[in-house]
Amino acid sequence: MHMKIFEKEFKVKTNERFESIDITDNVEDAAKSIDSGIAYIFVKHTTCAVIVNEAEKGLMSDYLEWAKKLVPPEGKFNHNIIDNNGHAHIISSIIGNSRVVPVKGGKLDLGTWQRIILLEFDGPRVRTVNVKVMGE
């Protein structure tokens, strides 16, 4: 057995302040490099997050609406004196900026409805996503 490590980086352009984007296909492209192992997905920003869940249209908006309820953008944030996005920093730190997904047969080993989704809380922006695939 010989451990392989493959890395891919890609950009995601967001168009709205709050947006959910399915990035599964971009991540799956990196998974082709190994047969069995894991994919580590990391977004290189502090005001967006990555989740694994269903990409159904209603849920894609629910993620954002509930994030706004959990940490309302109109709340009082000391950070807002710098760039008015304190809410985005807080909610992304709660949800997290990375996920680990198993790889099997050169494909992401996701459940039937599972997808990898980038959640934007401070767009529009260009986001950088790093995928590191490790395995055999």
Sequence and secondary structure as in RCSB ss.txt:
>XXXX:A:sequence
MHMKIFEKEFKVKTNERFESIDITDNVEDAAKSIDSGIAYIFVKHTTCAVIVNEAEKGLMSDYLEWAKKLVPPEG
KFNHNIIDNNGHAHIISSIIGNSRVVPVKGGKLDLGTWQRIILLEFDGPRVRTVNVKVMGE
>XXXX:A:secstr
   EEEEEEEEEE  SSSEEEE HHHHHHHHTT SEEEEEEEE  SSEEEEEEE  HHHHHHHHHHHHHHS TTS
  TTHHHHS HHHHHHHHHH SEEEEEEETTEE   TTEEEEEEESS S EEEEEEEEEE 
